Amino acid sequence: MHRTIQHTIHNIYGFAIWTILSVLLFTSCQSSDEQELESSHPQIVFLFSPGGLGDMSYNDCILEGVQRFKLDQPETDIYIYSPESLDEAEKIFSDWLVRPESNIPVLFVLATSDYEPIAERYLKEHSLTANKSILLFESRKRYSDPNIHTFQISMYGASYLAGATASLCCGDKKALALLANDSDSPIGIARDGFIAGFQGECDVEYLADDWTGYIQSSLTYQKMSDWSREYGYIFPVAGGSNAGIYRYSRENEDSPFLAGMDIDQSGLSNKITGSVIKEIDRLIFEYLMEWSTTGTMPEAQLYGLESGYSDWELSPLYEAEFKDIMEQIRQQAITKENEYYEGD
């Protein structure tokens, strides 16, 4: 059965997430068995990435956008799922997909590209009923069903600027692009942008073969002592795993310079020269408002550095040193990003 966040919460996301959620009339669902979408109001179902909520980064930023929408549109019911695994996420989605048609408009939001193969597999067997729509994050694929919508925030241009910043910090040391895995296309794009902007020797390392690479903060903390000896700059695109890197940098003076990810993370470490920003909270708010008012959303959109939904934000400690240089090469980063996608 459903329980409102005002009374209990099934998954502990940390005090910050509790603070955000406690002011909303969200329903938090622990498993697909708890799906009881019986309200007559329009409904939005959010399926976050496994273990994603509480990352103080991308997923929490999405949640802030959902919060803003809920405060603006209180009559829309919102159901939040934070699965512990891809298997659990698959069951939640498949159970929703086979629900019978009704007169209630329902939007199912798949908040990670890891869910795209799952969705495609089930949609081959079960078409969307007329009242259902899907929004898939971090995909540019265009589907024949007009009720399936996609978007991607490109990190290439912002990461290019991060790489250029890193080149000014490394001295005679190499850089490290650290990724959660080698299967998630959006973080691979960030890797490519960083390497292009760095224009020097840069190693690439992956923490796992799948989504678990996003929840390896203990591993990254342990490996930082070795990385600190070898690298002058670490560009981590690994979600919650980044926390171990930032923790080490606060505790040890030998830490290399670092990049923050998804939100301004300059407050987490003095070694963070800047952050690759994704304005995902603002974008998801706009998408939800569009769906709420018109019943539809844009299709297969790509938002890069030029759009304002992604950017490289220098940390206050390094702004005076690097701001003018970043402004000089900003248009170059936009051009490189546009060239990267030519022919797609």
Beta strands, then each sheet from edge to edge (+ up, - down):
strand 1: 3-4
strand 2: 27-29
strand 3: 43-47
strand 4: 77-81
strand 5: 106-110
strand 6: 132-136
strand 7: 148-153
strand 8: 174-179
strand 9: 202-206
strand 10: 231-237
strand 11: 257-262
strand 12: 272-278
strand 13: 301-303
strand 14: 310-314
sheet 1: 1+ 2- 4- 3- 5- 6- 7- 13-
sheet 2: 9+ 8+ 10+ 11+ 12+ 14-
end
